[in-house]
Amino acid sequence: MNENICAISTALGVGAISIVRSSGPDVIKIVKKIFQGDDLEKVNTHTINYGFIVDGEEKIDEVLVSVMRAPNTFTREDVVEINCHGGITTTNKVLELLIINGCRLAEPGEFSKKAFLNGRIDLVEAEGINDLILSESEEARKYAINRVAGNLSRIIIDQRNILLGISAELEVNFDFPEEMDNPEVTHTKLHTELKKIEENLKDLLSHSQDGQIIKNGIDVAIVGKPNVGKSSILNHLLDQDKAIVTDIAGTTRDIVEGSITLSGIKINLIDTAGIRDTEDIVEKIGVDKSKEILSQADLAIYVLNNNEKIDAEEISFLQKLDNVKKILFINKDDLESKIDTSNLEISDIVYGNTIDEKGLDNLKNKIIEMFNLNEIKSKNYNFLSNARQIALVRNSLESIENAIKSVEEEMPLEMISVDIKKAYDDLGEIIGATYKDELLDELFSKFCLGK
């Protein structure tokens, strides 16, 4: 924690500016060694100072240097940011001079790790920062900034405070039963308080899928026999010719991907190779890959041609999709209809085409409806964001449910207290009140360098 670290915080390449960030107890003194301008040790905190980065007598770049003194910084250490001209050579030279004069190259996410360890942010806020950087849709951005602002953390902290209060009352009652002025804890009172916490935790879990959708988007596999128009559908949705379209069946041999945004949510579209029995080795590999993609997708759009009868192979494949969330899309509805879907046990059937400008609007609307995307947008974004948080809330809920069962069976308060403490500790792991070093190493290693 006492080391001086530095890293390039902007994308490396040609650009207007690059920012080289440093943090630690001696960074102001270190940057002063390579800065020609005002004495950085004497300037006011949170000021921008004009000058040059120098290597001995040689001027390296004309820069603006931001000096921010602890504790009012992101890491709660002294922080210096050098704003130099964008460019690989210049930026790397500035970084090199910092390392030569006493800084160490930061690990990925190490600035955020310092911020956490110094109490500037908790783990939920830290994960929100990384999600904000990686957000690819407007809803994902709103979702991430909600956690950066600490809104989800406050919900977790509130539940922990209630559990802490209950634990304190229990401790007093069974450690000092002779004290007449102790607040009495009855099984009835305890049951009421625990049921409220149970309801709050269940509410958090019930919306966790919404959080995953906002953060990661929805993976949609476009599947069907060869030459039913899958690639045309992908191109039309993306409004670009990403997939090759021909009248030759089996043209698509590999996976073609793209993304669009519906109601602020990222939709990851995957055009798969046509699924059919084939002796062509290359095409067979594509078919096997299509089936693998289908097994992992959140939604399958199975495409049929409106001007063709459904054959036995298509019916057989549809029957294998019983446990898959799917839309049956009848393509080419601008042509004479020869298809009969009356015997298919599928509720979500949509007609459309790739000829008209709005030929796929019904398909888009059906996706919005199936995943309640408009409803997700109207919520307050206090969702759990990842498997770690979800697992810990589930563990905490299980402990609360065990405690409620013990209360209903009028078990001794000492036994009930064990489950309440377990729930309290699990919630604490979410925000990092307790943690293992291995967890921090894994979590912050996913951050970009310089953050």
Secondary structure as UniProt FT lines:
FT   STRAND          5..8
FT   STRAND          17..23
FT   TURN            25..26
FT   HELIX           27..33
FT   STRAND          35..37
FT   TURN            40..42
FT   STRAND          47..55
FT   TURN            56..57
FT   STRAND          58..68
FT   TURN            70..71
FT   STRAND          79..85
FT   HELIX           88..100
FT   TURN            101..102
FT   STRAND          104..105
FT   TURN            108..109
FT   HELIX           110..117
FT   TURN            118..119
FT   HELIX           123..134
FT   HELIX           138..148
FT   TURN            149..150
FT   HELIX           151..175
FT   TURN            177..178
FT   TURN            180..181
FT   HELIX           187..206
FT   HELIX           208..216
FT   STRAND          218..223
FT   TURN            226..227
FT   HELIX           230..238
FT   TURN            249..250
FT   STRAND          256..262
FT   TURN            263..264
FT   STRAND          265..271
FT   HELIX           281..296
FT   STRAND          299..305
FT   TURN            306..307
FT   HELIX           312..319
FT   TURN            320..323
FT   STRAND          326..331
FT   TURN            333..334
FT   TURN            342..343
FT   STRAND          349..351
FT   TURN            357..360
FT   HELIX           361..370
FT   TURN            371..372
FT   HELIX           373..377
FT   HELIX           387..408
FT   TURN            409..410
FT   HELIX           413..431
FT   HELIX           437..445
FT   TURN            449..450
//
